[in-house]
Amino acid sequence: MSRDILLLEDDIELAETLKELLESQNYHVDMVHNGDDAIDASYEKKYQLYVFDINVPDMNGLELLESLREADDTTPAIFISALVDMNSISKAFEIGADDYIKKPFFPQELLIRVNAKFLQVNSDIIYNTLRYVASKKELYIDEKLVSLGEVQECLCDIFLTNIGNVLDKSILMDCLVNPSDTALRVALNKFKQITSLPIKNIRGVGYVLEKS
C-alpha cells in the first residue's frame, strides 16, 4: 500500500522536522507551505493522508479541506494547529477532519496518530499470540477477545500501532484520567499483566514495545 502524505505547514522548520520524522518511518511526504500549493498538489496526486495546519497563507486549512470535501475528496485529514478554541475544533470535524492535534505538540505525537490512521485500513497487527484489530480497537489473545477498560484500550492502541518506537511518557499520560507518574506506572503494570507484552522503560527517555 502506498504511504503518501501531503503536509501543509508554513513554519518551515517545523515542516522539515515533521517530514524528516515521517520519512524515517518509510512514509513519503510532499511538503507545501500555502493553501494554493496544497490544492494544486492534491489535484496532481492521490494521497493517503493529509496533514494540514490551519493558519497558512492564501487559503487556510479549514477552507482547503472544505473545498476538497465538496469535490468528493475523502482522503483522511489530520489538523495541526495553534487554534485551540472550540469553534475552530468543531468546524474542523464538521467539514470532515479525522483528527486534531493542538500546537505545541511532540512531533512523535503526530507520528503516533499517522501510524494509527494507516493501520486502520491495513491488516491486523500480529504480535506473538496477540492479534490487534486497529480499526475496531479490539485485542485478541489466542484468538479470544480481551475486555479492556478505556485506559488499557488507549495504551494498547498506542503501543501496538507503534511497535519499536520509543514513546515519551507524556504521550502515554494522555490515556489517564488523573495523570501522574505513579498512575502511569500502575496502568502500565496492569496492562502488562493482561497482555504479557514486554514493554521496557528506557530511563529518562520513555517506554518501548520492542519488535518481536
ROSEKE-495757 format. One record per residue (C-alpha): x, z, y; chain; residue in one letter. Coordinates in Angstrom, 2 decimals. Each point is the difference from the previous one (the first is absolute). Example, Ala and Ser with C-alpha at 12.3 -4.5 7.8 and 13.67 -1.06 7.14 Angstrom:
<pts>
+---------+---------+---------+--------+---------+
!      px !      pz !      py ! cadena ! residuo !
+---------+---------+---------+--------+---------+
!   12.30 !    7.80 !   -4.50 !      A !       A !
!    1.37 !   -0.66 !    3.44 !      A !       S !
+---------+---------+---------+--------+---------+
</pts>
This chain:
<pts>
+---------+---------+---------+--------+---------+
!      px !      pz !      py ! cadena ! residuo !
+---------+---------+---------+--------+---------+
!    0.00 !    0.00 !    0.00 !      A !       M !
!    1.24 !   -0.89 !    3.46 !      A !       S !
!    0.81 !    2.96 !    2.28 !      A !       R !
!   -0.18 !   -1.55 !    3.47 !      A !       D !
!   -0.68 !    2.29 !    2.97 !      A !       I !
!   -0.62 !   -0.94 !    3.63 !      A !       L !
!    1.33 !    2.75 !    2.29 !      A !       L !
!   -1.17 !    0.07 !    3.63 !      A !       L !
!    1.98 !    2.53 !    2.07 !      A !       E !
!    1.36 !   -0.43 !    3.54 !      A !       D !
!    2.48 !    2.88 !   -0.30 !      A !       D !
!    2.92 !   -2.10 !   -1.24 !      A !       I !
!    2.03 !    2.91 !   -1.36 !      A !       E !
!   -2.96 !    1.44 !   -1.93 !      A !       L !
!   -1.00 !   -3.45 !   -1.27 !      A !       A !
!    3.49 !   -0.67 !   -1.34 !      A !       E !
!    0.13 !    3.44 !   -1.64 !      A !       T !
!   -3.34 !   -0.58 !   -1.76 !      A !       L !
!    0.95 !   -3.52 !   -1.02 !      A !       K !
!    3.31 !    1.20 !   -1.48 !      A !       E !
!   -1.71 !    2.82 !   -1.91 !      A !       L !
!   -2.73 !   -2.22 !   -1.43 !      A !       L !
!    2.44 !   -2.74 !   -0.96 !      A !       E !
!    2.15 !    2.58 !   -1.79 !      A !       S !
!   -3.00 !    0.42 !   -2.30 !      A !       Q !
!   -0.23 !   -3.77 !   -0.61 !      A !       N !
!   -2.79 !   -0.79 !    2.45 !      A !       Y !
!    0.37 !   -3.10 !    2.16 !      A !       H !
!   -0.71 !    0.83 !    3.64 !      A !       V !
!   -0.66 !   -2.43 !    2.85 !      A !       D !
!    0.42 !    1.84 !    3.29 !      A !       M !
!   -1.78 !   -0.92 !    3.26 !      A !       V !
!   -0.20 !    1.85 !    3.30 !      A !       H !
!   -3.20 !   -1.23 !    1.67 !      A !       N !
!   -3.57 !   -0.82 !   -0.96 !      A !       G !
!    0.24 !   -3.75 !    0.60 !      A !       D !
!    2.97 !   -0.36 !   -2.36 !      A !       D !
!   -1.86 !    2.08 !   -2.59 !      A !       A !
!   -3.00 !   -2.34 !    0.17 !      A !       I !
!    2.27 !   -3.02 !   -0.46 !      A !       D !
!    1.80 !    1.61 !   -2.95 !      A !       A !
!   -3.27 !    0.93 !   -1.72 !      A !       S !
!   -1.21 !   -3.60 !    0.19 !      A !       Y !
!    3.26 !   -1.44 !   -1.28 !      A !       E !
!    0.36 !    2.26 !   -3.03 !      A !       K !
!   -2.07 !    2.07 !   -2.41 !      A !       K !
!    1.01 !    3.66 !    0.10 !      A !       Y !
!   -0.88 !    2.79 !   -2.41 !      A !       Q !
!    0.09 !    2.70 !    2.70 !      A !       L !
!   -0.08 !    0.34 !    3.78 !      A !       Y !
!    1.72 !    2.88 !    1.81 !      A !       V !
!   -1.09 !   -0.04 !    3.65 !      A !       F !
!    0.81 !    2.11 !    3.03 !      A !       D !
!   -2.88 !    0.11 !    2.50 !      A !       I !
!    1.66 !    0.09 !    3.43 !      A !       N !
!    1.90 !   -3.29 !   -0.06 !      A !       V !
!    0.28 !   -2.88 !    2.51 !      A !       P !
!   -2.52 !   -2.85 !    0.19 !      A !       D !
!   -2.78 !    0.80 !   -2.48 !      A !       M !
!    0.00 !    3.65 !   -1.12 !      A !       N !
!   -0.12 !    1.00 !   -3.64 !      A !       G !
!   -3.70 !    0.85 !   -0.03 !      A !       L !
!   -0.96 !   -3.33 !    1.56 !      A !       E !
!    2.33 !   -1.76 !   -2.41 !      A !       L !
!   -1.49 !    1.53 !   -3.14 !      A !       L !
!   -3.54 !   -0.52 !    1.29 !      A !       E !
!    0.67 !   -3.70 !    0.55 !      A !       S !
!    1.55 !   -0.30 !   -3.46 !      A !       L !
!   -2.99 !    1.68 !   -1.63 !      A !       R !
!   -2.36 !   -2.31 !    1.89 !      A !       E !
!    1.98 !   -2.89 !   -1.48 !      A !       A !
!   -0.67 !    1.42 !   -3.49 !      A !       D !
!    3.56 !    1.28 !   -0.43 !      A !       D !
!   -0.33 !    2.95 !   -2.40 !      A !       T !
!    3.72 !    0.86 !   -0.23 !      A !       T !
!    0.41 !    3.82 !   -0.17 !      A !       P !
!    1.21 !    1.47 !    3.30 !      A !       A !
!    1.77 !    3.22 !    0.96 !      A !       I !
!    0.16 !    1.07 !    3.65 !      A !       F !
!    2.97 !    1.94 !    1.37 !      A !       I !
!   -0.78 !    1.32 !    3.46 !      A !       S !
!    0.68 !    2.68 !    2.58 !      A !       A !
!   -3.73 !   -0.09 !    0.81 !      A !       L !
!   -1.44 !    3.13 !   -1.59 !      A !       V !
!   -3.42 !    0.13 !    1.67 !      A !       D !
!   -2.98 !   -0.24 !   -2.32 !      A !       M !
!   -1.37 !   -3.10 !    1.78 !      A !       N !
!    3.10 !   -2.03 !   -0.85 !      A !       S !
!    0.12 !    1.28 !   -3.58 !      A !       I !
!   -3.73 !   -0.60 !   -0.53 !      A !       S !
!    0.26 !   -3.48 !    1.49 !      A !       K !
!    2.89 !   -0.83 !   -2.32 !      A !       A !
!   -2.01 !    0.82 !   -3.11 !      A !       F !
!   -3.18 !   -1.60 !    1.36 !      A !       E !
!    1.73 !   -3.37 !    0.30 !      A !       I !
!    1.48 !    0.20 !   -3.48 !      A !       G !
!    3.23 !    2.01 !   -0.03 !      A !       A !
!    1.01 !    1.53 !   -3.33 !      A !       D !
!    2.23 !    2.76 !    1.36 !      A !       D !
!    1.18 !    1.54 !    3.28 !      A !       Y !
!    3.33 !    1.76 !    0.54 !      A !       I !
!    0.49 !    1.98 !    3.19 !      A !       K !
!    3.30 !   -0.25 !    1.86 !      A !       K !
!    2.47 !    1.57 !   -0.18 !      A !       P !
!    0.33 !   -0.19 !   -3.77 !      A !       F !
!    2.73 !   -0.03 !   -2.61 !      A !       F !
!    0.75 !   -3.63 !   -0.95 !      A !       P !
!   -0.23 !    1.18 !   -3.60 !      A !       Q !
!   -3.66 !    0.84 !    0.57 !      A !       E !
!   -0.72 !   -3.66 !    0.68 !      A !       L !
!    1.87 !   -0.94 !   -3.17 !      A !       L !
!   -2.18 !    2.42 !   -1.99 !      A !       I !
!   -3.20 !   -1.52 !    1.41 !      A !       R !
!    1.26 !   -3.55 !   -0.58 !      A !       V !
!    1.00 !    0.76 !   -3.60 !      A !       N !
!   -3.43 !    1.50 !   -0.66 !      A !       A !
!   -1.79 !   -2.99 !    1.53 !      A !       K !
!    1.90 !   -2.51 !   -2.16 !      A !       F !
!   -0.46 !    2.09 !   -3.13 !      A !       L !
!   -3.77 !    0.05 !    0.50 !      A !       Q !
!   -0.10 !   -3.66 !   -0.95 !      A !       V !
!    2.75 !    0.12 !   -2.61 !      A !       N !
!    0.03 !    1.17 !   -3.60 !      A !       S !
!   -0.20 !    3.66 !   -0.98 !      A !       D !
!    3.08 !    2.17 !    0.44 !      A !       I !
!    1.48 !    1.14 !   -3.30 !      A !       I !
!    2.39 !    2.97 !   -0.12 !      A !       Y !
!    0.85 !    1.24 !   -3.49 !      A !       N !
!   -3.36 !    1.19 !   -1.44 !      A !       T !
!   -1.74 !   -0.18 !    3.38 !      A !       L !
!   -2.09 !   -2.87 !    1.33 !      A !       R !
!   -1.10 !    0.00 !    3.63 !      A !       Y !
!   -2.74 !   -2.30 !    1.28 !      A !       V !
!    0.91 !   -0.17 !    3.68 !      A !       A !
!   -3.16 !   -1.84 !    1.07 !      A !       S !
!   -2.17 !    2.85 !   -1.34 !      A !       K !
!    2.54 !    2.83 !    0.34 !      A !       K !
!   -0.53 !    0.87 !   -3.66 !      A !       E !
!    2.70 !    1.59 !   -2.13 !      A !       L !
!    0.05 !   -0.29 !   -3.79 !      A !       Y !
!    2.30 !    1.93 !   -2.35 !      A !       I !
!    0.07 !   -1.38 !   -3.53 !      A !       D !
!   -3.00 !   -2.08 !    1.14 !      A !       E !
!   -2.04 !    3.09 !    0.84 !      A !       K !
!   -1.31 !    0.24 !    3.55 !      A !       L !
!    1.48 !    3.01 !    1.82 !      A !       V !
!   -2.15 !    1.89 !    2.50 !      A !       S !
!    1.91 !    0.57 !    3.25 !      A !       L !
!   -0.97 !    1.90 !    3.12 !      A !       G !
!    0.43 !   -1.57 !    3.43 !      A !       E !
!    3.50 !    1.37 !    0.56 !      A !       V !
!    1.21 !   -1.03 !   -3.47 !      A !       Q !
!   -1.60 !   -3.43 !    0.35 !      A !       E !
!    1.80 !   -0.53 !    3.30 !      A !       C !
!    3.37 !    1.04 !   -1.46 !      A !       L !
!   -0.60 !   -2.17 !   -3.05 !      A !       C !
!   -0.70 !   -3.05 !    2.14 !      A !       D !
!    3.08 !    0.49 !    2.18 !      A !       I !
!    2.46 !    0.63 !   -2.84 !      A !       F !
!   -1.23 !   -2.66 !   -2.42 !      A !       L !
!   -0.17 !   -2.71 !    2.65 !      A !       T !
!    3.52 !    0.92 !    1.18 !      A !       N !
!    1.95 !    0.49 !   -3.22 !      A !       I !
!    3.72 !    0.23 !    0.76 !      A !       G !
!   -0.51 !    0.54 !    3.75 !      A !       N !
!    1.06 !    3.32 !    1.54 !      A !       V !
!   -3.01 !    1.41 !    1.87 !      A !       L !
!    0.40 !    2.22 !    3.04 !      A !       D !
!   -1.89 !    3.25 !   -0.51 !      A !       K !
!   -1.90 !   -0.51 !    3.28 !      A !       S !
!   -1.74 !   -2.98 !   -1.59 !      A !       I !
!   -1.01 !    2.10 !   -3.01 !      A !       L !
!   -1.25 !    2.74 !    2.35 !      A !       M !
!   -2.77 !   -2.39 !    1.08 !      A !       D !
!   -1.60 !    0.59 !   -3.40 !      A !       C !
!   -0.47 !    3.70 !    0.70 !      A !       L !
!   -2.93 !    1.73 !    1.69 !      A !       V !
!    2.24 !    2.73 !    1.47 !      A !       N !
!    3.52 !   -1.50 !    0.03 !      A !       P !
!    3.00 !    2.27 !   -0.53 !      A !       S !
!    3.18 !   -0.05 !   -2.07 !      A !       D !
!   -1.46 !    2.55 !   -2.40 !      A !       T !
!   -3.29 !   -1.88 !   -0.38 !      A !       A !
!    1.90 !   -3.20 !   -0.72 !      A !       L !
!    2.13 !    1.62 !   -2.69 !      A !       R !
!   -3.10 !    1.47 !   -1.64 !      A !       V !
!   -1.81 !   -3.35 !    0.11 !      A !       A !
!    2.99 !   -1.87 !   -1.42 !      A !       L !
!    0.48 !    2.53 !   -2.80 !      A !       N !
!   -3.66 !   -0.32 !   -0.95 !      A !       K !
!    0.23 !   -3.79 !    0.13 !      A !       F !
!    3.09 !    0.02 !   -2.25 !      A !       K !
!   -1.75 !    2.33 !   -2.47 !      A !       Q !
!   -2.94 !   -2.40 !   -0.24 !      A !       I !
!    2.01 !   -3.21 !   -0.26 !      A !       T !
!    3.44 !    1.07 !   -1.32 !      A !       S !
!    1.48 !   -2.41 !    2.52 !      A !       L !
!    3.73 !    0.64 !    0.67 !      A !       P !
!   -0.24 !    0.39 !    3.78 !      A !       I !
!    3.31 !    1.09 !    1.47 !      A !       K !
!    0.68 !    1.91 !    3.20 !      A !       N !
!    2.93 !   -1.51 !    1.90 !      A !       I !
!    1.01 !    2.88 !    2.23 !      A !       R !
!   -0.24 !   -0.78 !    3.68 !      A !       G !
!   -1.40 !   -3.48 !   -0.66 !      A !       V !
!   -3.27 !    0.13 !   -1.91 !      A !       G !
!   -1.48 !   -0.66 !   -3.43 !      A !       Y !
!    0.28 !   -2.91 !   -2.40 !      A !       V !
!   -1.64 !   -1.18 !   -3.21 !      A !       L !
!    2.86 !   -1.85 !   -1.63 !      A !       E !
!   -0.53 !   -3.25 !   -1.87 !      A !       K !
!   -0.70 !    0.56 !   -3.69 !      A !       S !
+---------+---------+---------+--------+---------+
</pts>
